[in-house]
Amino acid sequence: MSKNHKDDDIKEAAAFAAGGAAGGAGVAAAVGGMGLAVGGTAVAIGAAPVVAAGAVVGLAAYGLKKLFD
């Protein structure tokens, strides 16, 4: 595998991660303040964890794409 091909893979993975993060940011903006309530306690969830989860989903989509390539 050439260096140029690896650079292209890294760029493509970064694009998928950025797209997922943007999607996560959109979800956070649309839903607004979120929280997790369990057993009588509640914890607020800000936008950062949702954006991070979006990036993870984007990288998972990249992995699936590479699997089928």
N, CA, C and O atoms as a Tripos MOL2 file, in Angstrom:
@<TRIPOS>MOLECULE
protein
  276   275    69     0     0
PROTEIN
NO_CHARGES

@<TRIPOS>ATOM
      1 N           0.8530   -1.1780    0.0000 N.3       1 MET1
      2 CA          0.0000    0.0000    0.0000 C.3       1 MET1
      3 C           0.9010    1.2440    0.0000 C.2       1 MET1
      4 O           1.8210    1.3310    0.8130 O.2       1 MET1
      5 N           0.6600    2.1640   -0.8610 N.am      2 SER2
      6 CA          1.5020    3.3530   -0.9680 C.3       2 SER2
      7 C           1.1400    4.3690    0.1100 C.2       2 SER2
      8 O           0.0540    4.3360    0.6880 O.2       2 SER2
      9 N           2.0820    5.2670    0.3590 N.am      3 LYS3
     10 CA          1.8660    6.3130    1.3640 C.3       3 LYS3
     11 C           0.6990    7.2050    0.9610 C.2       3 LYS3
     12 O          -0.0880    7.6290    1.8070 O.2       3 LYS3
     13 N           0.5940    7.4860   -0.3290 N.am      4 ASN4
     14 CA         -0.4810    8.3400   -0.8230 C.3       4 ASN4
     15 C          -1.8400    7.6970   -0.5500 C.2       4 ASN4
     16 O          -2.8000    8.3860   -0.2020 O.2       4 ASN4
     17 N          -1.9180    6.3690   -0.7100 N.am      5 HIS5
     18 CA         -3.1800    5.6640   -0.4570 C.3       5 HIS5
     19 C          -3.5540    5.7420    1.0270 C.2       5 HIS5
     20 O          -4.7240    5.9240    1.3650 O.2       5 HIS5
     21 N          -2.5580    5.6040    1.9140 N.am      6 LYS6
     22 CA         -2.8250    5.7090    3.3560 C.3       6 LYS6
     23 C          -3.2640    7.1230    3.7170 C.2       6 LYS6
     24 O          -4.1500    7.3050    4.5520 O.2       6 LYS6
     25 N          -2.6490    8.1230    3.0910 N.am      7 ASP7
     26 CA         -3.0580    9.5040    3.3350 C.3       7 ASP7
     27 C          -4.5060    9.7180    2.9140 C.2       7 ASP7
     28 O          -5.2620   10.4050    3.6020 O.2       7 ASP7
     29 N          -4.8900    9.1360    1.7920 N.am      8 ASP8
     30 CA         -6.2760    9.2420    1.3350 C.3       8 ASP8
     31 C          -7.2280    8.5700    2.3190 C.2       8 ASP8
     32 O          -8.3110    9.0910    2.5870 O.2       8 ASP8
     33 N          -6.8300    7.4090    2.8610 N.am      9 ASP9
     34 CA         -7.6640    6.7200    3.8490 C.3       9 ASP9
     35 C          -7.8480    7.5670    5.1020 C.2       9 ASP9
     36 O          -8.9470    7.6480    5.6500 O.2       9 ASP9
     37 N          -6.7710    8.1950    5.5490 N.am     10 ILE10
     38 CA         -6.8520    9.0370    6.7470 C.3      10 ILE10
     39 C          -7.7650   10.2330    6.4950 C.2      10 ILE10
     40 O          -8.5720   10.5960    7.3510 O.2      10 ILE10
     41 N          -7.6350   10.8380    5.3240 N.am     11 LYS11
     42 CA         -8.4990   11.9750    4.9860 C.3      11 LYS11
     43 C          -9.9620   11.5580    4.9200 C.2      11 LYS11
     44 O         -10.8450   12.2860    5.3720 O.2      11 LYS11
     45 N         -10.2100   10.3780    4.3500 N.am     12 GLU12
     46 CA        -11.5880    9.9010    4.2470 C.3      12 GLU12
     47 C         -12.1600    9.5800    5.6270 C.2      12 GLU12
     48 O         -13.3170    9.8960    5.9030 O.2      12 GLU12
     49 N         -11.3710    8.9640    6.4870 N.am     13 ALA13
     50 CA        -11.8300    8.6670    7.8420 C.3      13 ALA13
     51 C         -12.1240    9.9500    8.6070 C.2      13 ALA13
     52 O         -13.1140   10.0350    9.3330 O.2      13 ALA13
     53 N         -11.2570   10.9500    8.4410 N.am     14 ALA14
     54 CA        -11.4830   12.2370    9.1070 C.3      14 ALA14
     55 C         -12.7610   12.8960    8.6030 C.2      14 ALA14
     56 O         -13.4830   13.5220    9.3790 O.2      14 ALA14
     57 N         -13.0450   12.7600    7.3160 N.am     15 ALA15
     58 CA        -14.2740   13.3390    6.7630 C.3      15 ALA15
     59 C         -15.5060   12.6430    7.3420 C.2      15 ALA15
     60 O         -16.4990   13.3000    7.6550 O.2      15 ALA15
     61 N         -15.4480   11.3190    7.4840 N.am     16 PHE16
     62 CA        -16.5690   10.5970    8.0820 C.3      16 PHE16
     63 C         -16.7600   11.0120    9.5400 C.2      16 PHE16
     64 O         -17.8890   11.2070    9.9920 O.2      16 PHE16
     65 N         -15.6440   11.1460   10.2800 N.am     17 ALA17
     66 CA        -15.7350   11.5620   11.6800 C.3      17 ALA17
     67 C         -16.3060   12.9750   11.8000 C.2      17 ALA17
     68 O         -17.1350   13.2430   12.6700 O.2      17 ALA17
     69 N         -15.8610   13.8730   10.9270 N.am     18 ALA18
     70 CA        -16.3630   15.2460   10.9540 C.3      18 ALA18
     71 C         -17.8450   15.2980   10.5910 C.2      18 ALA18
     72 O         -18.6140   16.0540   11.1850 O.2      18 ALA18
     73 N         -18.2340   14.4920    9.6190 N.am     19 GLY19
     74 CA        -19.6520   14.4450    9.2530 C.3      19 GLY19
     75 C         -20.5020   13.9080   10.3850 C.2      19 GLY19
     76 O         -21.5920   14.4200   10.6390 O.2      19 GLY19
     77 N         -20.0170   12.8830   11.0670 N.am     20 GLY20
     78 CA        -20.7430   12.3500   12.2160 C.3      20 GLY20
     79 C         -20.8310   13.3580   13.3450 C.2      20 GLY20
     80 O         -21.8710   13.4890   13.9900 O.2      20 GLY20
     81 N         -19.7290   14.0750   13.5850 N.am     21 ALA21
     82 CA        -19.7350   15.1110   14.6270 C.3      21 ALA21
     83 C         -20.7170   16.2260   14.2880 C.2      21 ALA21
     84 O         -21.4220   16.7320   15.1620 O.2      21 ALA21
     85 N         -20.7560   16.6020   13.0200 N.am     22 ALA22
     86 CA        -21.7150   17.6320   12.5970 C.3      22 ALA22
     87 C         -23.1460   17.1370   12.7870 C.2      22 ALA22
     88 O         -24.0240   17.8920   13.2060 O.2      22 ALA22
     89 N         -23.3690   15.8690   12.4760 N.am     23 GLY23
     90 CA        -24.7020   15.2980   12.7160 C.3      23 GLY23
     91 C         -25.0450   15.2920   14.2000 C.2      23 GLY23
     92 O         -26.1770   15.5910   14.5810 O.2      23 GLY23
     93 N         -24.0690   14.9530   15.0340 N.am     24 GLY24
     94 CA        -24.2870   14.9830   16.4810 C.3      24 GLY24
     95 C         -24.5810   16.3810   16.9890 C.2      24 GLY24
     96 O         -25.4240   16.5730   17.8650 O.2      24 GLY24
     97 N         -23.8770   17.3550   16.4310 N.am     25 ALA25
     98 CA        -24.1330   18.7500   16.8110 C.3      25 ALA25
     99 C         -25.5380   19.1680   16.3960 C.2      25 ALA25
    100 O         -26.2210   19.8930   17.1190 O.2      25 ALA25
    101 N         -25.9590   18.7080   15.2300 N.am     26 GLY26
    102 CA        -27.3210   19.0150   14.7870 C.3      26 GLY26
    103 C         -28.3730   18.4020   15.6940 C.2      26 GLY26
    104 O         -29.3820   19.0340   16.0050 O.2      26 GLY26
    105 N         -28.1330   17.1710   16.1130 N.am     27 VAL27
    106 CA        -29.0720   16.5230   17.0370 C.3      27 VAL27
    107 C         -29.1050   17.2670   18.3670 C.2      27 VAL27
    108 O         -30.1780   17.5060   18.9210 O.2      27 VAL27
    109 N         -27.9310   17.6330   18.8800 N.am     28 ALA28
    110 CA        -27.8710   18.3580   20.1490 C.3      28 ALA28
    111 C         -28.5950   19.7020   20.0560 C.2      28 ALA28
    112 O         -29.2780   20.1160   20.9930 O.2      28 ALA28
    113 N         -28.4370   20.3710   18.9230 N.am     29 ALA29
    114 CA        -29.0980   21.6660   18.7470 C.3      29 ALA29
    115 C         -30.6100   21.5050   18.6110 C.2      29 ALA29
    116 O         -31.3740   22.3270   19.1170 O.2      29 ALA29
    117 N         -31.0370   20.4470   17.9310 N.am     30 ALA30
    118 CA        -32.4760   20.2470   17.7190 C.3      30 ALA30
    119 C         -33.1760   19.8050   18.9940 C.2      30 ALA30
    120 O         -34.2840   20.2530   19.2910 O.2      30 ALA30
    121 N         -32.5230   18.9240   19.7470 N.am     31 VAL31
    122 CA        -33.1650   18.3760   20.9500 C.3      31 VAL31
    123 C         -33.0330   19.3390   22.1150 C.2      31 VAL31
    124 O         -33.9440   19.4430   22.9370 O.2      31 VAL31
    125 N         -31.9220   20.0390   22.1980 N.am     32 GLY32
    126 CA        -31.7110   20.9750   23.2980 C.3      32 GLY32
    127 C         -31.1720   20.2650   24.5210 C.2      32 GLY32
    128 O         -30.4570   19.2700   24.4040 O.2      32 GLY32
    129 N         -31.5130   20.7710   25.6940 N.am     33 GLY33
    130 CA        -31.0300   20.1870   26.9470 C.3      33 GLY33
    131 C         -31.5470   18.7730   27.1270 C.2      33 GLY33
    132 O         -32.7440   18.5120   27.0040 O.2      33 GLY33
    133 N         -30.6330   17.8690   27.4180 N.am     34 MET34
    134 CA        -31.0010   16.4670   27.6100 C.3      34 MET34
    135 C         -30.5670   16.0420   28.9950 C.2      34 MET34
    136 O         -29.7320   16.6880   29.6290 O.2      34 MET34
    137 N         -31.1380   14.9600   29.4500 N.am     35 GLY35
    138 CA        -30.7490   14.4070   30.7330 C.3      35 GLY35
    139 C         -30.9800   12.9180   30.7470 C.2      35 GLY35
    140 O         -31.7120   12.3720   29.9210 O.2      35 GLY35
    141 N         -30.3380   12.2660   31.7080 N.am     36 LEU36
    142 CA        -30.4780   10.8360   31.8910 C.3      36 LEU36
    143 C         -30.9650   10.6150   33.3150 C.2      36 LEU36
    144 O         -30.2840   10.9850   34.2720 O.2      36 LEU36
    145 N         -32.1350   10.0170   33.4580 N.am     37 ALA37
    146 CA        -32.7100    9.7790   34.7800 C.3      37 ALA37
    147 C         -32.7690    8.2850   35.0500 C.2      37 ALA37
    148 O         -33.3510    7.5210   34.2800 O.2      37 ALA37
    149 N         -32.1460    7.8750   36.1720 N.am     38 VAL38
    150 CA        -32.1240    6.4700   36.5590 C.3      38 VAL38
    151 C         -32.2760    6.3850   38.0720 C.2      38 VAL38
    152 O         -31.5330    7.0280   38.8130 O.2      38 VAL38
    153 N         -33.2140    5.6130   38.5160 N.am     39 GLY39
    154 CA        -33.3620    5.3470   39.9420 C.3      39 GLY39
    155 C         -33.5160    6.5780   40.8150 C.2      39 GLY39
    156 O         -32.9590    6.6240   41.9120 O.2      39 GLY39
    157 N         -34.2360    7.5500   40.3700 N.am     40 GLY40
    158 CA        -34.4900    8.7410   41.1730 C.3      40 GLY40
    159 C         -33.3950    9.7920   41.0860 C.2      40 GLY40
    160 O         -33.5100   10.8390   41.7230 O.2      40 GLY40
    161 N         -32.3520    9.5530   40.3320 N.am     41 THR41
    162 CA        -31.3090   10.5620   40.1330 C.3      41 THR41
    163 C         -31.2940   10.9760   38.6710 C.2      41 THR41
    164 O         -31.7170   10.2200   37.7970 O.2      41 THR41
    165 N         -30.8190   12.1450   38.4200 N.am     42 ALA42
    166 CA        -30.7590   12.6470   37.0460 C.3      42 ALA42
    167 C         -29.4140   13.3140   36.7950 C.2      42 ALA42
    168 O         -28.8530   13.9660   37.6760 O.2      42 ALA42
    169 N         -28.9100   13.1410   35.5850 N.am     43 VAL43
    170 CA        -27.6390   13.7420   35.1830 C.3      43 VAL43
    171 C         -27.8720   14.4750   33.8650 C.2      43 VAL43
    172 O         -28.4570   13.9240   32.9330 O.2      43 VAL43
    173 N         -27.4140   15.7070   33.7990 N.am     44 ALA44
    174 CA        -27.5470   16.4890   32.5660 C.3      44 ALA44
    175 C         -26.5180   16.0120   31.5500 C.2      44 ALA44
    176 O         -25.3860   15.6780   31.9000 O.2      44 ALA44
    177 N         -26.9290   15.9870   30.2900 N.am     45 ILE45
    178 CA        -26.0280   15.6270   29.1930 C.3      45 ILE45
    179 C         -25.9320   16.8410   28.2770 C.2      45 ILE45
    180 O         -26.9240   17.2760   27.6920 O.2      45 ILE45
    181 N         -24.7350   17.3740   28.1650 N.am     46 GLY46
    182 CA        -24.5080   18.5400   27.3110 C.3      46 GLY46
    183 C         -24.3240   18.1450   25.8580 C.2      46 GLY46
    184 O         -24.5560   16.9980   25.4740 O.2      46 GLY46
    185 N         -23.9080   19.1010   25.0690 N.am     47 ALA47
    186 CA        -23.7340   18.8620   23.6380 C.3      47 ALA47
    187 C         -22.4690   18.0710   23.3280 C.2      47 ALA47
    188 O         -22.4470   17.3090   22.3620 O.2      47 ALA47
    189 N         -21.4100   18.2350   24.1320 N.am     48 ALA48
    190 CA        -20.1280   17.5910   23.8230 C.3      48 ALA48
    191 C         -20.2240   16.0640   23.7190 C.2      48 ALA48
    192 O         -19.6810   15.4980   22.7710 O.2      48 ALA48
    193 N         -20.8910   15.3770   24.6510 N.am     49 PRO49
    194 CA        -20.9810   13.9210   24.4970 C.3      49 PRO49
    195 C         -21.7940   13.5000   23.2680 C.2      49 PRO49
    196 O         -21.5240   12.4530   22.6790 O.2      49 PRO49
    197 N         -22.7610   14.2880   22.8870 N.am     50 VAL50
    198 CA        -23.5800   13.9640   21.7140 C.3      50 VAL50
    199 C         -22.7520   14.1480   20.4370 C.2      50 VAL50
    200 O         -22.8510   13.3480   19.5060 O.2      50 VAL50
    201 N         -21.9460   15.1940   20.4020 N.am     51 VAL51
    202 CA        -21.0630   15.4260   19.2510 C.3      51 VAL51
    203 C         -20.0290   14.3020   19.1620 C.2      51 VAL51
    204 O         -19.7460   13.8020   18.0730 O.2      51 VAL51
    205 N         -19.4640   13.9060   20.3080 N.am     52 ALA52
    206 CA        -18.4930   12.8140   20.3290 C.3      52 ALA52
    207 C         -19.1280   11.5070   19.8650 C.2      52 ALA52
    208 O         -18.5150   10.7450   19.1160 O.2      52 ALA52
    209 N         -20.3450   11.2510   20.3070 N.am     53 ALA53
    210 CA        -21.0440   10.0420   19.8610 C.3      53 ALA53
    211 C         -21.2940   10.0910   18.3590 C.2      53 ALA53
    212 O         -21.2130    9.0640   17.6850 O.2      53 ALA53
    213 N         -21.5890   11.2500   17.8390 N.am     54 GLY54
    214 CA        -21.7620   11.4040   16.3910 C.3      54 GLY54
    215 C         -20.4830   11.0820   15.6370 C.2      54 GLY54
    216 O         -20.5270   10.4550   14.5790 O.2      54 GLY54
    217 N         -19.3360   11.5100   16.1780 N.am     55 ALA55
    218 CA        -18.0540   11.2040   15.5390 C.3      55 ALA55
    219 C         -17.7980    9.7030   15.5470 C.2      55 ALA55
    220 O         -17.2880    9.1540   14.5710 O.2      55 ALA55
    221 N         -18.1510    9.0370   16.6450 N.am     56 VAL56
    222 CA        -17.9790    7.5820   16.7260 C.3      56 VAL56
    223 C         -18.8640    6.8850   15.6970 C.2      56 VAL56
    224 O         -18.4330    5.9350   15.0440 O.2      56 VAL56
    225 N         -20.0860    7.3530   15.5550 N.am     57 VAL57
    226 CA        -20.9940    6.7700   14.5560 C.3      57 VAL57
    227 C         -20.4460    7.0000   13.1510 C.2      57 VAL57
    228 O         -20.5360    6.1160   12.2980 O.2      57 VAL57
    229 N         -19.8830    8.1770   12.9040 N.am     58 GLY58
    230 CA        -19.2760    8.4560   11.6050 C.3      58 GLY58
    231 C         -18.1090    7.5230   11.3140 C.2      58 GLY58
    232 O         -17.9670    7.0390   10.1910 O.2      58 GLY58
    233 N         -17.2670    7.2640   12.3220 N.am     59 LEU59
    234 CA        -16.1540    6.3380   12.1290 C.3      59 LEU59
    235 C         -16.6440    4.9060   11.9370 C.2      59 LEU59
    236 O         -16.0380    4.1350   11.1930 O.2      59 LEU59
    237 N         -17.7300    4.5510   12.6020 N.am     60 ALA60
    238 CA        -18.3110    3.2210   12.3930 C.3      60 ALA60
    239 C         -18.8180    3.0840   10.9610 C.2      60 ALA60
    240 O         -18.6610    2.0310   10.3420 O.2      60 ALA60
    241 N         -19.4210    4.1360   10.4420 N.am     61 ALA61
    242 CA        -19.8820    4.1090    9.0520 C.3      61 ALA61
    243 C         -18.6950    3.9650    8.1010 C.2      61 ALA61
    244 O         -18.7850    3.2560    7.1000 O.2      61 ALA61
    245 N         -17.5850    4.6340    8.4090 N.am     62 TYR62
    246 CA        -16.3770    4.5000    7.5940 C.3      62 TYR62
    247 C         -15.8720    3.0560    7.6400 C.2      62 TYR62
    248 O         -15.4890    2.5020    6.6090 O.2      62 TYR62
    249 N         -15.8680    2.4480    8.8190 N.am     63 GLY63
    250 CA        -15.4390    1.0630    8.9450 C.3      63 GLY63
    251 C         -16.3070    0.1140    8.1430 C.2      63 GLY63
    252 O         -15.8020   -0.8150    7.5140 O.2      63 GLY63
    253 N         -17.6130    0.3450    8.1630 N.am     64 LEU64
    254 CA        -18.5120   -0.4990    7.3640 C.3      64 LEU64
    255 C         -18.2530   -0.3090    5.8700 C.2      64 LEU64
    256 O         -18.2830   -1.2670    5.0970 O.2      64 LEU64
    257 N         -17.9990    0.9460    5.4730 N.am     65 LYS65
    258 CA        -17.7090    1.2060    4.0660 C.3      65 LYS65
    259 C         -16.4450    0.4620    3.6420 C.2      65 LYS65
    260 O         -16.4220   -0.1540    2.5760 O.2      65 LYS65
    261 N         -15.3910    0.5100    4.4640 N.am     66 LYS66
    262 CA        -14.1510   -0.1800    4.1410 C.3      66 LYS66
    263 C         -14.3430   -1.7000    4.1360 C.2      66 LYS66
    264 O         -13.6910   -2.4100    3.3690 O.2      66 LYS66
    265 N         -15.2240   -2.1860    4.9810 N.am     67 LEU67
    266 CA        -15.4970   -3.6190    5.0290 C.3      67 LEU67
    267 C         -16.0770   -4.1010    3.7130 C.2      67 LEU67
    268 O         -15.7250   -5.1790    3.2350 O.2      67 LEU67
    269 N         -16.9560   -3.3170    3.1270 N.am     68 PHE68
    270 CA        -17.6240   -3.7320    1.9020 C.3      68 PHE68
    271 C         -16.8690   -3.3430    0.6280 C.2      68 PHE68
    272 O         -17.2560   -3.7410   -0.4700 O.2      68 PHE68
    273 N         -15.7940   -2.5670    0.7730 N.am     69 ASP69
    274 CA        -14.9630   -2.1910   -0.3900 C.3      69 ASP69
    275 C         -14.0690   -3.3340   -0.8130 C.2      69 ASP69
    276 O         -13.3060   -3.1990   -1.7700 O.2      69 ASP69
@<TRIPOS>BOND
     1     1     2 1
     2     2     3 1
     3     3     4 2
     4     3     5 am
     5     5     6 1
     6     6     7 1
     7     7     8 2
     8     7     9 am
     9     9    10 1
    10    10    11 1
    11    11    12 2
    12    11    13 am
    13    13    14 1
    14    14    15 1
    15    15    16 2
    16    15    17 am
    17    17    18 1
    18    18    19 1
    19    19    20 2
    20    19    21 am
    21    21    22 1
    22    22    23 1
    23    23    24 2
    24    23    25 am
    25    25    26 1
    26    26    27 1
    27    27    28 2
    28    27    29 am
    29    29    30 1
    30    30    31 1
    31    31    32 2
    32    31    33 am
    33    33    34 1
    34    34    35 1
    35    35    36 2
    36    35    37 am
    37    37    38 1
    38    38    39 1
    39    39    40 2
    40    39    41 am
    41    41    42 1
    42    42    43 1
    43    43    44 2
    44    43    45 am
    45    45    46 1
    46    46    47 1
    47    47    48 2
    48    47    49 am
    49    49    50 1
    50    50    51 1
    51    51    52 2
    52    51    53 am
    53    53    54 1
    54    54    55 1
    55    55    56 2
    56    55    57 am
    57    57    58 1
    58    58    59 1
    59    59    60 2
    60    59    61 am
    61    61    62 1
    62    62    63 1
    63    63    64 2
    64    63    65 am
    65    65    66 1
    66    66    67 1
    67    67    68 2
    68    67    69 am
    69    69    70 1
    70    70    71 1
    71    71    72 2
    72    71    73 am
    73    73    74 1
    74    74    75 1
    75    75    76 2
    76    75    77 am
    77    77    78 1
    78    78    79 1
    79    79    80 2
    80    79    81 am
    81    81    82 1
    82    82    83 1
    83    83    84 2
    84    83    85 am
    85    85    86 1
    86    86    87 1
    87    87    88 2
    88    87    89 am
    89    89    90 1
    90    90    91 1
    91    91    92 2
    92    91    93 am
    93    93    94 1
    94    94    95 1
    95    95    96 2
    96    95    97 am
    97    97    98 1
    98    98    99 1
    99    99   100 2
   100    99   101 am
   101   101   102 1
   102   102   103 1
   103   103   104 2
   104   103   105 am
   105   105   106 1
   106   106   107 1
   107   107   108 2
   108   107   109 am
   109   109   110 1
   110   110   111 1
   111   111   112 2
   112   111   113 am
   113   113   114 1
   114   114   115 1
   115   115   116 2
   116   115   117 am
   117   117   118 1
   118   118   119 1
   119   119   120 2
   120   119   121 am
   121   121   122 1
   122   122   123 1
   123   123   124 2
   124   123   125 am
   125   125   126 1
   126   126   127 1
   127   127   128 2
   128   127   129 am
   129   129   130 1
   130   130   131 1
   131   131   132 2
   132   131   133 am
   133   133   134 1
   134   134   135 1
   135   135   136 2
   136   135   137 am
   137   137   138 1
   138   138   139 1
   139   139   140 2
   140   139   141 am
   141   141   142 1
   142   142   143 1
   143   143   144 2
   144   143   145 am
   145   145   146 1
   146   146   147 1
   147   147   148 2
   148   147   149 am
   149   149   150 1
   150   150   151 1
   151   151   152 2
   152   151   153 am
   153   153   154 1
   154   154   155 1
   155   155   156 2
   156   155   157 am
   157   157   158 1
   158   158   159 1
   159   159   160 2
   160   159   161 am
   161   161   162 1
   162   162   163 1
   163   163   164 2
   164   163   165 am
   165   165   166 1
   166   166   167 1
   167   167   168 2
   168   167   169 am
   169   169   170 1
   170   170   171 1
   171   171   172 2
   172   171   173 am
   173   173   174 1
   174   174   175 1
   175   175   176 2
   176   175   177 am
   177   177   178 1
   178   178   179 1
   179   179   180 2
   180   179   181 am
   181   181   182 1
   182   182   183 1
   183   183   184 2
   184   183   185 am
   185   185   186 1
   186   186   187 1
   187   187   188 2
   188   187   189 am
   189   189   190 1
   190   190   191 1
   191   191   192 2
   192   191   193 am
   193   193   194 1
   194   194   195 1
   195   195   196 2
   196   195   197 am
   197   197   198 1
   198   198   199 1
   199   199   200 2
   200   199   201 am
   201   201   202 1
   202   202   203 1
   203   203   204 2
   204   203   205 am
   205   205   206 1
   206   206   207 1
   207   207   208 2
   208   207   209 am
   209   209   210 1
   210   210   211 1
   211   211   212 2
   212   211   213 am
   213   213   214 1
   214   214   215 1
   215   215   216 2
   216   215   217 am
   217   217   218 1
   218   218   219 1
   219   219   220 2
   220   219   221 am
   221   221   222 1
   222   222   223 1
   223   223   224 2
   224   223   225 am
   225   225   226 1
   226   226   227 1
   227   227   228 2
   228   227   229 am
   229   229   230 1
   230   230   231 1
   231   231   232 2
   232   231   233 am
   233   233   234 1
   234   234   235 1
   235   235   236 2
   236   235   237 am
   237   237   238 1
   238   238   239 1
   239   239   240 2
   240   239   241 am
   241   241   242 1
   242   242   243 1
   243   243   244 2
   244   243   245 am
   245   245   246 1
   246   246   247 1
   247   247   248 2
   248   247   249 am
   249   249   250 1
   250   250   251 1
   251   251   252 2
   252   251   253 am
   253   253   254 1
   254   254   255 1
   255   255   256 2
   256   255   257 am
   257   257   258 1
   258   258   259 1
   259   259   260 2
   260   259   261 am
   261   261   262 1
   262   262   263 1
   263   263   264 2
   264   263   265 am
   265   265   266 1
   266   266   267 1
   267   267   268 2
   268   267   269 am
   269   269   270 1
   270   270   271 1
   271   271   272 2
   272   271   273 am
   273   273   274 1
   274   274   275 1
   275   275   276 2
@<TRIPOS>SUBSTRUCTURE
     1 MET1         2 RESIDUE 1 A MET
     2 SER2         6 RESIDUE 1 A SER
     3 LYS3        10 RESIDUE 1 A LYS
     4 ASN4        14 RESIDUE 1 A ASN
     5 HIS5        18 RESIDUE 1 A HIS
     6 LYS6        22 RESIDUE 1 A LYS
     7 ASP7        26 RESIDUE 1 A ASP
     8 ASP8        30 RESIDUE 1 A ASP
     9 ASP9        34 RESIDUE 1 A ASP
    10 ILE10       38 RESIDUE 1 A ILE
    11 LYS11       42 RESIDUE 1 A LYS
    12 GLU12       46 RESIDUE 1 A GLU
    13 ALA13       50 RESIDUE 1 A ALA
    14 ALA14       54 RESIDUE 1 A ALA
    15 ALA15       58 RESIDUE 1 A ALA
    16 PHE16       62 RESIDUE 1 A PHE
    17 ALA17       66 RESIDUE 1 A ALA
    18 ALA18       70 RESIDUE 1 A ALA
    19 GLY19       74 RESIDUE 1 A GLY
    20 GLY20       78 RESIDUE 1 A GLY
    21 ALA21       82 RESIDUE 1 A ALA
    22 ALA22       86 RESIDUE 1 A ALA
    23 GLY23       90 RESIDUE 1 A GLY
    24 GLY24       94 RESIDUE 1 A GLY
    25 ALA25       98 RESIDUE 1 A ALA
    26 GLY26      102 RESIDUE 1 A GLY
    27 VAL27      106 RESIDUE 1 A VAL
    28 ALA28      110 RESIDUE 1 A ALA
    29 ALA29      114 RESIDUE 1 A ALA
    30 ALA30      118 RESIDUE 1 A ALA
    31 VAL31      122 RESIDUE 1 A VAL
    32 GLY32      126 RESIDUE 1 A GLY
    33 GLY33      130 RESIDUE 1 A GLY
    34 MET34      134 RESIDUE 1 A MET
    35 GLY35      138 RESIDUE 1 A GLY
    36 LEU36      142 RESIDUE 1 A LEU
    37 ALA37      146 RESIDUE 1 A ALA
    38 VAL38      150 RESIDUE 1 A VAL
    39 GLY39      154 RESIDUE 1 A GLY
    40 GLY40      158 RESIDUE 1 A GLY
    41 THR41      162 RESIDUE 1 A THR
    42 ALA42      166 RESIDUE 1 A ALA
    43 VAL43      170 RESIDUE 1 A VAL
    44 ALA44      174 RESIDUE 1 A ALA
    45 ILE45      178 RESIDUE 1 A ILE
    46 GLY46      182 RESIDUE 1 A GLY
    47 ALA47      186 RESIDUE 1 A ALA
    48 ALA48      190 RESIDUE 1 A ALA
    49 PRO49      194 RESIDUE 1 A PRO
    50 VAL50      198 RESIDUE 1 A VAL
    51 VAL51      202 RESIDUE 1 A VAL
    52 ALA52      206 RESIDUE 1 A ALA
    53 ALA53      210 RESIDUE 1 A ALA
    54 GLY54      214 RESIDUE 1 A GLY
    55 ALA55      218 RESIDUE 1 A ALA
    56 VAL56      222 RESIDUE 1 A VAL
    57 VAL57      226 RESIDUE 1 A VAL
    58 GLY58      230 RESIDUE 1 A GLY
    59 LEU59      234 RESIDUE 1 A LEU
    60 ALA60      238 RESIDUE 1 A ALA
    61 ALA61      242 RESIDUE 1 A ALA
    62 TYR62      246 RESIDUE 1 A TYR
    63 GLY63      250 RESIDUE 1 A GLY
    64 LEU64      254 RESIDUE 1 A LEU
    65 LYS65      258 RESIDUE 1 A LYS
    66 LYS66      262 RESIDUE 1 A LYS
    67 LEU67      266 RESIDUE 1 A LEU
    68 PHE68      270 RESIDUE 1 A PHE
    69 ASP69      274 RESIDUE 1 A ASP
